[in-house]
Amino acid sequence: MIENKVCVVTGAGRGIGLTVVKELLKMGNTVCACSKRESKYLVELSKAKSNPNSSLYIYQFDVTDYQEAKNAIQSIWRESSRIDILINCVGAPHGSLFSMTKVDDLKNIFDINYFSLLYLSQLVARLMSRNKSGVICNISSSSSFRYDPGTLVYGSSKAALNFATKVLARELGDSGIRVNAVAPGVTKTDMLDKMDPNAIEQQVSQSSLKMIADPLQISSVILFLCSNEASHITGQVLQVDGGL
Ligand SMILES: NC(=O)c1ccc[n+]([C@@H]2O[C@H](COP(=O)([O-])OP(=O)(O)OC[C@H]3O[C@@H](n4cnc5c(N)ncnc54)[C@H](OP(=O)(O)O)[C@@H]3O)[C@@H](O)[C@H]2O)c1
């Protein structure tokens, strides 16, 4: 259970991030939901209060623009004077064989899936450390552990994120900040529309449970890692993939 916290969620316009936002609002938290485009789902949520103790603030920016990201975090800090939880759900898929991979795509995917999470975490951790407490949860991927052909760019951006999660946990522990990651397997969101159906089928059939996850099955683990129940867990990359 998470209550009365100020939570920043990126990639919040749809999919796993949106599910996390909904759950945090139900529990009674202040949620700063960050998306790139206007999200009709977030607009709807802002009109319907699910808990009298919850508030939703919507921020729209492209995470690959450092200055825009910095402005958003500063604005959240000015409004709330506190950030307790940062959940980095932002992410973009990519699939192509190495020989066909364009350098621009390589850089763009790393900008979205890795560099943006690093500087957002740095901006937020500096503020969290003033209060000597905070939690960061990154969303990685089962692809970071599988080494399937065609997944070099996406998988390595997430593998870099796993590494960063563990180093940041070591560096930020003294400041009372925990850093973990969740690595989902195939999960039913819009992202599946951009993935190779054969790759989806292969991952699902190779898993022990042989099922596509519902975003709630991922968000529940993210929220557990951000809660006090997980107060002694840091530096972990938890695979939530139906047993791949
Ligand atoms: N779905 C899966 O099977 C799966 C499996 C493993 C890992 N994951 C990871 O889980 C996380 C959430 O994915 P999802 O399935 O919920 O995907 P999704 O439905 O496609 O959502 C991705 C979110 O990231 C945002 N985003 C992308 N590029 C952005 C940018 N440059 N600036 C700001 N926001 C940006 C999108 O914003 P807009 O809505 O504005 O476009 C969207 O809200 C990602 O990190 C993904 O890699 C997903």
The ligand as an SDF file (V2000), in Angstrom:
LIG
                    3D

 48 52  0  0  0  0  0  0  0  0999 V2000
    4.3390   -4.1720  -23.3710 N   0  0  0  0  0  0  0  0  0  0  0  0
    5.3030   -5.0690  -23.2760 C   0  0  0  0  0  0  0  0  0  0  0  0
    5.1890   -6.2200  -23.7490 O   0  0  0  0  0  0  0  0  0  0  0  0
    6.5860   -4.7170  -22.5480 C   0  0  0  0  0  0  0  0  0  0  0  0
    7.4860   -5.7600  -22.2780 C   0  0  0  0  0  0  0  0  0  0  0  0
    8.6590   -5.4770  -21.6140 C   0  0  0  0  0  0  0  0  0  0  0  0
    8.9390   -4.1780  -21.2190 C   0  0  0  0  0  0  0  0  0  0  0  0
    8.0730   -3.1790  -21.4870 N   0  0  0  0  0  0  0  0  0  0  0  0
    8.4330   -1.8250  -21.0490 C   0  0  0  0  0  0  0  0  0  0  0  0
    7.4020   -1.3100  -20.2350 O   0  0  0  0  0  0  0  0  0  0  0  0
    7.3890    0.1180  -20.3250 C   0  0  0  0  0  0  0  0  0  0  0  0
    5.9840    0.5760  -20.6370 C   0  0  0  0  0  0  0  0  0  0  0  0
    5.6220    0.0520  -21.9210 O   0  0  0  0  0  0  0  0  0  0  0  0
    4.1190   -0.1410  -22.4080 P   0  0  0  0  0  0  0  0  0  0  0  0
    3.9660   -1.5220  -22.8500 O   0  0  0  0  0  0  0  0  0  0  0  0
    3.1750    0.4410  -21.4200 O   0  0  0  0  0  0  0  0  0  0  0  0
    4.1920    0.7390  -23.7470 O   0  0  0  0  0  0  0  0  0  0  0  0
    3.2500    1.8170  -24.3900 P   0  0  0  0  0  0  0  0  0  0  0  0
    1.8230    1.5000  -24.1300 O   0  0  0  0  0  0  0  0  0  0  0  0
    3.7340    1.9150  -25.8020 O   0  0  0  0  0  0  0  0  0  0  0  0
    3.6450    3.1390  -23.5880 O   0  0  0  0  0  0  0  0  0  0  0  0
    4.8880    3.7310  -23.7340 C   0  0  0  0  0  0  0  0  0  0  0  0
    4.8440    5.0890  -23.0880 C   0  0  0  0  0  0  0  0  0  0  0  0
    6.1140    5.7430  -23.2780 O   0  0  0  0  0  0  0  0  0  0  0  0
    5.8870    7.0600  -23.7290 C   0  0  0  0  0  0  0  0  0  0  0  0
    6.9760    7.5830  -24.5420 N   0  0  0  0  0  0  0  0  0  0  0  0
    7.6140    6.9930  -25.5810 C   0  0  0  0  0  0  0  0  0  0  0  0
    8.5610    7.8210  -26.0720 N   0  0  0  0  0  0  0  0  0  0  0  0
    8.5040    8.9470  -25.3250 C   0  0  0  0  0  0  0  0  0  0  0  0
    9.2330   10.1720  -25.3450 C   0  0  0  0  0  0  0  0  0  0  0  0
   10.2100   10.4020  -26.2200 N   0  0  0  0  0  0  0  0  0  0  0  0
    8.9190   11.1330  -24.4180 N   0  0  0  0  0  0  0  0  0  0  0  0
    7.9430   10.9080  -23.5120 C   0  0  0  0  0  0  0  0  0  0  0  0
    7.2300    9.7730  -23.4540 N   0  0  0  0  0  0  0  0  0  0  0  0
    7.4940    8.8130  -24.3540 C   0  0  0  0  0  0  0  0  0  0  0  0
    4.6200    6.9650  -24.5590 C   0  0  0  0  0  0  0  0  0  0  0  0
    4.0740    8.2520  -24.6560 O   0  0  0  0  0  0  0  0  0  0  0  0
    2.8870    8.5780  -25.7030 P   0  0  0  0  0  0  0  0  0  0  0  0
    1.6810    7.8820  -25.1930 O   0  0  0  0  0  0  0  0  0  0  0  0
    2.7880   10.0690  -25.6140 O   0  0  0  0  0  0  0  0  0  0  0  0
    3.3520    8.0680  -27.0400 O   0  0  0  0  0  0  0  0  0  0  0  0
    3.7960    5.9870  -23.7120 C   0  0  0  0  0  0  0  0  0  0  0  0
    3.0950    6.6580  -22.6920 O   0  0  0  0  0  0  0  0  0  0  0  0
    8.3960    0.4800  -21.4230 C   0  0  0  0  0  0  0  0  0  0  0  0
    9.6080    0.8750  -20.8130 O   0  0  0  0  0  0  0  0  0  0  0  0
    8.5910   -0.8240  -22.1720 C   0  0  0  0  0  0  0  0  0  0  0  0
    9.8640   -0.8940  -22.7800 O   0  0  0  0  0  0  0  0  0  0  0  0
    6.8800   -3.4090  -22.1510 C   0  0  0  0  0  0  0  0  0  0  0  0
  1  2  1  0
  2  3  2  0
  2  4  1  0
  4  5  1  0
  4 48  2  0
  5  6  2  0
  6  7  1  0
  7  8  2  0
  8  9  1  0
  8 48  1  0
  9 10  1  0
  9 46  1  0
 10 11  1  0
 11 12  1  0
 11 44  1  0
 12 13  1  0
 13 14  1  0
 14 15  2  0
 14 16  1  0
 14 17  1  0
 17 18  1  0
 18 19  2  0
 18 20  1  0
 18 21  1  0
 21 22  1  0
 22 23  1  0
 23 24  1  0
 23 42  1  0
 24 25  1  0
 25 26  1  0
 25 36  1  0
 26 27  1  0
 26 35  1  0
 27 28  2  0
 28 29  1  0
 29 30  1  0
 29 35  2  0
 30 31  1  0
 30 32  2  0
 32 33  1  0
 33 34  2  0
 34 35  1  0
 36 37  1  0
 36 42  1  0
 37 38  1  0
 38 39  2  0
 38 40  1  0
 38 41  1  0
 42 43  1  0
 44 45  1  0
 44 46  1  0
 46 47  1  0
M  CHG  2   8   1  16  -1
M  END
$$$$
